[in-house]
């Protein structure tokens, strides 16, 4: 008798479960399982490593690797061949998420929806109340405590500047699990991910407005933003990869 397949733990169902090319398509449908979708969400969207993705799914790393590879092949086939894509089925169970500690906190969707308390950290220019665009050199972070989907309080934490990757550890010691920022380099991205901190990059403007936009679900951000976002205006003088 074959051993039953262990169910994979997923935290979020897809918002849309079917994608179809414009017009009619006679081509066969590509089917993506829920756990394959979760692998893509965790690794390509959230930026988790393969090992962290496996831990989140509750499977071996080799299983996570196989799920990720099959998901990429199927998704690519749908895009290149213009085939309908449907996300359904699989061997999975929804994570109970009974507390903030039951999942990796920064990547638990319930935390983003305000079910659990969260803390948002933003590199902060106190003179303008804007998002400071060079993350690792910010002189301060504004930290917002959120509960029931709304900001309950905020505080400004000074840093002394020149933190670079050490900024992630500073934020973690203050309980921050979500960051809104301008540009953020590869080293800082890795440091934030390793600290379990989710980040939204490529954001400019008033810090308070950005925090409110995130909670409202309409924050405009660029997941691919790297480095200082207005280097020419402020002359930060670095070369960015």
C-alpha positions as CSV (number, residue, x, y, z in Angstrom):
1,X,0.0,0.0,0.0
2,X,1.4,3.4,-0.9
3,X,2.2,5.7,1.9
4,X,-0.3,8.6,2.1
5,X,1.1,12.0,0.9
6,X,1.8,14.4,3.8
7,X,-0.4,17.5,3.5
8,X,1.5,20.7,2.9
9,X,0.7,23.7,5.2
10,X,-0.4,26.8,3.3
11,X,-1.3,30.2,4.8
12,X,-3.1,31.9,2.0
13,X,-5.6,30.8,-0.7
14,X,-5.1,32.6,-4.1
15,X,-7.3,35.7,-4.6
16,X,-8.0,34.6,-8.2
17,X,-8.1,30.9,-9.2
18,X,-8.4,31.2,-12.9
19,X,-6.5,33.2,-15.6
20,X,-7.5,33.0,-19.2
21,X,-6.0,34.6,-22.4
22,X,-8.0,37.4,-24.0
23,X,-10.6,36.0,-26.4
24,X,-11.4,32.3,-26.7
25,X,-8.8,29.7,-26.3
26,X,-9.0,26.1,-27.4
27,X,-5.7,25.2,-25.8
28,X,-5.6,22.8,-22.8
29,X,-5.8,24.3,-19.4
30,X,-2.7,24.3,-17.2
31,X,-3.4,23.3,-13.6
32,X,-1.4,24.6,-10.6
33,X,-1.9,23.0,-7.2
34,X,-2.5,25.1,-4.1
35,X,0.9,24.0,-2.6
36,X,2.7,24.9,-5.9
37,X,1.0,28.3,-5.7
38,X,2.1,28.7,-2.1
39,X,5.7,27.9,-3.1
40,X,5.7,30.6,-5.7
41,X,4.1,33.1,-3.2
42,X,6.7,32.3,-0.5
43,X,9.8,32.2,-2.7
44,X,9.1,34.6,-5.6
45,X,6.7,37.1,-3.9
46,X,7.8,37.0,-0.2
47,X,11.5,36.3,-1.0
48,X,12.0,33.4,1.3
49,X,14.8,31.0,0.8
50,X,14.1,27.4,-0.2
51,X,14.8,26.2,3.4
52,X,12.5,28.8,4.9
53,X,9.8,27.9,2.4
54,X,10.1,24.2,3.3
55,X,9.8,25.0,7.0
56,X,6.7,27.1,6.3
57,X,5.1,24.3,4.3
58,X,6.1,21.7,6.9
59,X,8.0,19.5,4.3
60,X,11.5,18.5,3.5
61,X,13.6,20.9,1.5
62,X,13.7,18.5,-1.5
63,X,9.9,18.5,-1.5
64,X,9.8,22.3,-1.6
65,X,12.4,22.3,-4.4
66,X,10.3,19.9,-6.5
67,X,7.1,21.8,-5.9
68,X,8.8,25.1,-6.9
69,X,10.3,23.6,-10.0
70,X,7.0,22.1,-11.2
71,X,5.1,25.3,-10.4
72,X,7.6,27.4,-12.5
73,X,7.4,25.0,-15.4
74,X,3.6,25.1,-15.4
75,X,3.3,28.8,-15.0
76,X,5.8,29.4,-17.8
77,X,4.0,27.0,-20.1
78,X,0.7,28.9,-19.5
79,X,2.4,32.3,-20.3
80,X,4.4,31.2,-23.3
81,X,1.8,29.0,-24.9
82,X,-1.2,31.3,-24.1
83,X,-3.0,28.6,-22.2
84,X,-5.6,29.1,-19.5
85,X,-4.3,28.7,-15.9
86,X,-6.3,27.3,-13.1
87,X,-5.2,27.0,-9.4
88,X,-6.9,24.1,-7.7
89,X,-6.5,20.9,-5.7
90,X,-3.4,19.3,-4.3
91,X,-2.5,17.8,-0.9
92,X,-2.7,20.7,1.5
93,X,-4.2,22.0,4.7
94,X,-4.7,25.6,5.8
95,X,-2.4,26.8,8.6
96,X,-4.6,27.4,11.7
97,X,-2.7,30.6,12.5
98,X,-4.0,30.6,16.0
99,X,-1.4,33.1,17.2
100,X,1.3,35.3,15.7
101,X,3.9,32.7,16.6
102,X,2.2,29.9,14.8
103,X,3.5,31.1,11.4
104,X,6.6,33.0,10.3
105,X,5.1,36.3,11.5
106,X,6.0,38.6,8.6
107,X,4.5,36.2,6.1
108,X,1.3,35.3,7.8
109,X,-1.6,37.0,5.8
110,X,-3.7,37.2,9.0
111,X,-1.1,39.6,10.5
112,X,-1.5,41.8,7.4
113,X,-5.2,41.8,7.8
114,X,-5.0,42.9,11.5
115,X,-6.0,39.6,13.1
116,X,-2.8,39.7,15.0
117,X,-0.9,42.8,16.2
118,X,1.8,44.0,13.9
119,X,4.5,46.7,13.9
120,X,5.4,48.7,10.8
121,X,8.9,50.3,10.6
122,X,9.6,53.1,8.1
123,X,13.0,54.9,7.6
124,X,12.1,58.4,8.6
125,X,13.2,61.9,7.9
126,X,12.0,63.9,11.0
127,X,12.4,67.3,9.3
128,X,10.1,66.5,6.4
129,X,8.1,63.5,7.9
130,X,8.8,61.7,4.6
131,X,10.2,58.2,4.0
132,X,14.0,58.5,4.1
133,X,15.2,56.9,0.9
134,X,18.5,55.4,2.0
135,X,17.5,52.6,4.3
136,X,20.9,51.7,5.8
137,X,21.8,55.4,6.5
138,X,18.5,56.6,8.1
139,X,18.9,58.6,11.3
140,X,15.6,57.3,12.5
141,X,12.8,54.8,12.1
142,X,9.1,55.6,12.7
143,X,7.5,52.5,14.2
144,X,3.8,52.1,14.2
145,X,1.9,49.6,16.4
146,X,-1.1,48.2,14.6
147,X,-4.1,46.3,16.1
148,X,-7.5,45.6,14.7
149,X,-6.4,46.9,11.3
150,X,-5.6,50.4,12.5
151,X,-2.6,52.3,13.9
152,X,-2.8,52.4,17.7
153,X,0.4,54.3,18.4
154,X,3.7,55.4,16.9
155,X,7.2,56.3,18.1
156,X,10.4,57.5,16.5
157,X,13.5,55.5,17.2
158,X,16.9,57.2,16.4
159,X,19.7,55.1,15.0
160,X,22.8,57.3,14.6
161,X,22.8,56.4,10.9
162,X,25.3,54.1,9.0
163,X,23.5,50.9,10.2
164,X,23.4,49.1,6.8
165,X,22.4,45.5,7.4
166,X,22.4,46.1,11.1
167,X,19.2,48.0,10.6
168,X,17.3,44.8,10.3
169,X,18.4,43.6,13.7
170,X,17.5,46.9,15.3
171,X,14.0,46.7,13.9
172,X,13.7,43.1,15.0
173,X,14.6,44.1,18.6
174,X,11.7,46.6,18.5
175,X,9.3,43.9,17.3
176,X,9.0,45.2,13.8
177,X,7.7,42.6,11.3
178,X,6.9,44.8,8.3
179,X,8.9,47.6,6.7
180,X,7.9,50.2,4.1
181,X,10.9,51.8,2.5
182,X,12.4,53.4,-0.7
183,X,15.2,51.5,-2.4
184,X,16.7,48.5,-0.6
185,X,19.8,46.6,-1.8
186,X,20.3,42.9,-2.0
187,X,22.2,42.6,1.2
188,X,19.6,44.5,3.1
189,X,16.8,42.5,1.5
190,X,18.5,39.3,2.7
191,X,19.0,40.7,6.2
192,X,15.3,41.7,6.5
193,X,14.2,38.3,5.2
194,X,16.5,36.4,7.6
195,X,15.1,38.6,10.5
196,X,11.5,37.5,9.4
197,X,10.6,41.1,8.3
198,X,8.5,41.6,5.3
199,X,9.3,44.7,3.2
200,X,7.5,46.9,0.7
201,X,10.1,48.8,-1.3
202,X,10.0,51.6,-3.9
203,X,7.7,53.8,-1.8
204,X,8.1,57.6,-1.6
205,X,6.2,60.3,0.2
206,X,4.8,60.9,3.7
207,X,5.5,58.1,6.2
208,X,2.1,58.3,7.9
209,X,0.2,58.1,4.6
210,X,2.3,55.1,3.5
211,X,1.4,53.2,6.7
212,X,-2.3,54.0,6.3
213,X,-2.2,52.9,2.6
214,X,-0.6,49.6,3.6
215,X,-3.4,48.9,6.1
216,X,-6.0,50.0,3.5
217,X,-4.5,47.5,1.0
218,X,-3.7,50.2,-1.6
219,X,0.0,50.9,-1.0
220,X,1.8,51.6,-4.3
221,X,5.2,49.8,-4.1
222,X,7.8,48.2,-6.4
223,X,9.1,44.8,-5.3
224,X,12.1,45.2,-7.6
225,X,13.3,48.6,-6.2
226,X,16.9,48.5,-5.2
227,X,19.2,51.3,-3.8
228,X,18.3,54.9,-3.1
229,X,15.2,56.0,-5.0
230,X,16.2,59.6,-5.5
231,X,20.0,59.5,-5.6
232,X,20.1,62.3,-8.2
233,X,18.0,64.8,-6.2
234,X,19.8,64.1,-2.9
235,X,23.2,63.3,-4.2
236,X,23.8,60.3,-2.0
237,X,26.8,59.5,-4.1
238,X,26.8,55.7,-4.1
239,X,26.9,53.3,-6.9
240,X,24.0,50.9,-6.8
241,X,23.9,47.4,-8.1
